[in-house]
Amino acid sequence: MNEMSWPPQVPPPPPSPVPPPMPVAFSGKRGEFFDLAKRGAALELVTLGFYRFWLLTDIRRHLWSNTLVDGDAAEYTGRGKELLIGFLVALAILVPIYLGYFLIGLEAEHYQAFASIPLIAFFYLFGQFAIYRARRYRLTRTVWRGVRFWMTGSGWLYALQASLWGLLMILTLGLILPWRAAALERYKMRHSHYGDLQGSFEGRGWEFFKRGWWLWLLTPIALYISPIAPFVYAGYKAIEWRWWLSGIRFGGVHVESSLPKSALIGLYWKVIGWMALLGLVFAVYLALCAVLVASMSGAGLMEFFKTPESMRSIPLLVLAGLGYLVFAMALNVVMRVYLTRDLWVTVLGSVNISGIEAAANVAARGDLANALGEGFADGLDVGGF
């Protein structure tokens, strides 16, 4: 009889009760975004800047729809018309304030000097209110798996807190910035929701400071040695992004980031390089325009600029103005490609999400917020993306 031996049967390991963290993916193509930014910049030029509301909406829609979490893309439901209306309403409120300050300045210079302090304080407070309400608008226009994000809380209470922290920033020469960022983010996240999941923020000011304390030492040096400044700022932004993302919670959903300190340096130097190249091209263009206008006047270049009429030359001013608009348009394209799209992709590449199963059975909640806050943020030039 042949003896047969069987290997011992080892039961398979039980499945892990906790799924591993999953990365966030981005599926958008750089060329598509470049075409979007290029076309939008041209339309901004034609419409004297008013197309920016639709361009901003298209950019957000592109980034949101190509950001994949657990295989599903986000959706941005905002509209350019909403942003335009919010901006016009904000102008109707802000312009009389600017006009009143201007009239005070005409009345008496010492009144203008006295009024500048409360005016600056008012606009700082109002700017913080606008930042909060703009975030609320963007959040309520963000949908994932058919469920909307939304936000509660008081924009004025947030603005008051931000202003008090701003005073402490002045008194501490900026050293308290990490604790300010943590406190304000806790307020914003505490009032942020995904369906019936409430947000929270676990980041601490000491963690932020511990990661970037050396930046506070380098900042005064960077103010005097300008080539150091891009390294310092890029390092600060990378630390801030990693700290902020790693503190985000929605119920049992945790976000973690592994963004290196050096991840953004290349992006900022590319922007600086493009700015220098475009500035050189613009300078050459101005020189050629001057030569052309001088030759049309029948005088030599040096003789033309010695006359006072050269600075009032309509053809030269028109050509210089057109060149400047094209220069500004090209700069906008560069900034949007590198510091919006590429920065978005770089940061997303460092993100992992744990506990995504907690978002599987979320009930829809929350109402849409109006775009007035976004309009205020645009009018005061304090809006984030």
Summary of the structure (lengths in Angstrom):
residues: 385
radius of gyration: 26.5
end to end distance: 79.7
largest distance: 119.2
contacts: 1137
relative contact order: 0.15
helix: 66%
strand: 10%
